[in-house]
Amino acid sequence: MKRYETIYIVNIDVPGDEVTGLIEDYSAIITERKGVIVKIEKWGQRKLAYKIEKQAKGYYIFVDFMGVGAIVTELERKLKIDDRILKFMTIKTKDKVDLKEIEDEIAAAGKEVKEKEVSSSSDVKTAEEATDKPGEEVTEAKISEEGEDPALSSATEKKEDRSE
């Protein structure tokens, strides 16, 4: 089995739930033919380098998967037929891939996502927690004392110097 990456651009006029349906449909093509999806990333709306079918923006989808060449052939055939797809590209990233290696990578990615969710929920401070006294207003200087954004405090100092 080989490893591939496919990026396709969906027309910006397609509603969000329909984009999700497209992702599921194309993922099904891979899994039905005994391919393994490593990851799917929604890159969101981006400006195109040039207009495609009179569209200046598109919704980008990235799919990293493992499978045989027949999967790529069928996936690209379906992408060519679909009018909602503006452009697509598939590249082969590795010639030989071990299934065990891919499973480990998927498991590691799952752990990273869980760790990010846990750390982001514990790192969130309310405005009142960032101050010493309840009800005290949070200022830029106070945030820089906390170590949040030193660049912001230096910008404030420069503004004060100009006004004097």
C-alpha positions as CSV (number, residue, x, y, z in Angstrom):
1,M,0.0,0.0,0.0
2,K,1.0,3.6,-0.7
3,R,0.3,6.8,1.1
4,Y,-1.4,9.7,-0.7
5,E,-2.5,13.3,0.0
6,T,-5.5,14.8,-1.8
7,I,-6.5,18.4,-1.6
8,Y,-9.8,19.5,-3.2
9,I,-11.4,22.9,-3.4
10,V,-15.2,23.1,-3.0
11,N,-17.2,25.9,-4.6
12,I,-17.8,28.6,-2.0
13,D,-21.6,28.7,-2.8
14,V,-22.0,25.1,-1.4
15,P,-23.6,25.2,2.1
16,G,-21.6,23.9,5.1
17,D,-23.7,20.8,5.7
18,E,-23.3,19.9,2.1
19,V,-19.5,20.3,2.3
20,T,-19.6,17.9,5.3
21,G,-21.6,15.4,3.1
22,L,-19.0,15.7,0.4
23,I,-16.3,14.9,2.8
24,E,-18.2,11.8,4.0
25,D,-18.9,10.7,0.4
26,Y,-15.2,10.9,-0.6
27,S,-14.1,9.3,2.6
28,A,-16.5,6.4,1.9
29,I,-14.8,5.9,-1.5
30,I,-11.5,5.4,0.3
31,T,-12.8,3.1,3.1
32,E,-15.0,1.0,0.9
33,R,-11.9,0.0,-1.1
34,K,-10.0,-1.0,2.1
35,G,-8.0,2.3,2.3
36,V,-7.2,3.9,5.6
37,I,-7.8,7.5,6.3
38,V,-5.0,9.0,8.4
39,K,-6.5,12.5,8.7
40,I,-9.0,14.9,7.2
41,E,-8.5,18.6,7.7
42,K,-10.9,21.4,6.8
43,W,-8.7,24.3,5.9
44,G,-11.8,26.5,5.4
45,Q,-12.4,29.4,3.0
46,R,-9.4,30.8,1.3
47,K,-8.7,33.2,-1.5
48,L,-7.7,31.5,-4.8
49,A,-4.5,32.5,-6.5
50,Y,-6.6,33.0,-9.7
51,K,-10.3,32.8,-10.5
52,I,-11.6,29.3,-11.3
53,E,-15.0,29.2,-12.9
54,K,-15.5,32.9,-12.0
55,Q,-14.9,32.1,-8.3
56,A,-12.3,34.1,-6.3
57,K,-12.6,32.0,-3.1
58,G,-13.0,28.3,-2.3
59,Y,-13.4,25.9,0.6
60,Y,-10.2,23.7,1.0
61,I,-10.3,20.1,2.2
62,F,-7.1,18.0,2.8
63,V,-7.2,14.2,3.0
64,D,-4.2,12.1,4.0
65,F,-4.8,8.4,3.3
66,M,-3.2,5.0,2.6
67,G,-4.3,2.6,-0.1
68,V,-3.8,1.2,-3.6
69,G,-3.7,3.1,-6.9
70,A,-7.3,2.0,-7.7
71,I,-8.6,4.1,-4.9
72,V,-6.9,7.2,-6.3
73,T,-8.3,6.5,-9.8
74,E,-11.8,6.2,-8.5
75,L,-11.5,9.2,-6.1
76,E,-10.2,11.4,-9.0
77,R,-12.9,10.1,-11.3
78,K,-15.6,11.2,-8.9
79,L,-14.0,14.5,-8.2
80,K,-13.9,15.2,-12.0
81,I,-17.6,14.5,-12.3
82,D,-18.7,16.6,-9.4
83,D,-19.6,20.2,-10.4
84,R,-19.2,21.5,-6.8
85,I,-15.4,20.7,-6.9
86,L,-13.4,23.5,-8.5
87,K,-9.9,21.8,-8.4
88,F,-8.2,18.8,-6.9
89,M,-4.7,17.4,-6.7
90,T,-3.5,14.0,-5.4
91,I,0.2,13.3,-4.7
92,K,1.9,10.1,-3.6
93,T,3.9,10.8,-0.4
94,K,5.4,7.3,0.3
95,D,5.7,4.1,-1.8
96,K,5.5,1.5,0.9
97,V,3.7,2.1,4.2
98,D,3.3,-0.2,7.1
99,L,-0.3,-0.4,8.6
100,K,1.2,-0.6,12.1
101,E,3.0,2.7,11.5
102,I,-0.2,4.4,10.3
103,E,-2.2,3.1,13.3
104,D,0.5,4.5,15.7
105,E,0.3,7.9,13.9
106,I,-3.4,8.0,14.2
107,A,-3.3,7.1,17.9
108,A,-0.7,9.8,18.5
109,A,-2.8,12.4,16.7
110,G,-5.8,11.4,18.8
111,K,-3.7,11.9,22.0
112,E,-2.5,15.3,20.9
113,V,-6.1,16.4,20.3
114,K,-7.2,15.3,23.8
115,E,-4.2,17.0,25.4
116,K,-4.9,20.3,23.6
117,E,-8.6,20.2,24.7
118,V,-7.6,19.6,28.3
119,S,-4.8,22.2,28.3
120,S,-6.9,24.8,26.6
121,S,-9.8,24.4,29.1
122,S,-7.4,24.7,32.1
123,D,-5.5,27.7,30.6
124,V,-8.5,29.9,30.1
125,K,-8.7,32.7,32.6
126,T,-11.6,35.0,33.1
127,A,-10.9,38.8,33.3
128,E,-11.6,38.7,37.0
129,E,-9.1,35.8,37.6
130,A,-6.4,37.8,35.8
131,T,-6.7,40.7,38.2
132,D,-5.7,40.8,41.9
133,K,-9.0,42.2,43.1
134,P,-12.5,41.2,42.1
135,G,-14.1,43.8,39.9
136,E,-10.8,45.4,38.9
137,E,-10.5,46.4,35.3
138,V,-7.9,44.4,33.2
139,T,-5.5,46.8,31.6
140,E,-2.7,46.1,29.0
141,A,-0.1,46.7,31.7
142,K,-1.7,44.2,34.0
143,I,-1.7,41.6,31.3
144,S,2.0,42.1,30.5
145,E,2.7,41.7,34.3
146,E,1.0,38.3,34.0
147,G,3.4,37.4,31.2
148,E,0.7,37.2,28.6
149,D,1.8,39.6,25.9
150,P,5.0,41.7,26.4
151,A,4.7,43.2,22.9
152,L,1.4,44.8,23.8
153,S,2.9,46.5,26.8
154,S,5.9,47.9,24.8
155,A,3.4,49.2,22.2
156,T,1.5,51.0,25.0
157,E,4.7,52.5,26.4
158,K,5.6,53.9,22.9
159,K,2.2,55.5,22.6
160,E,2.7,57.2,26.0
161,D,6.1,58.5,25.0
162,R,4.7,60.1,21.9
163,S,1.9,61.8,23.8
164,E,4.4,63.6,26.2
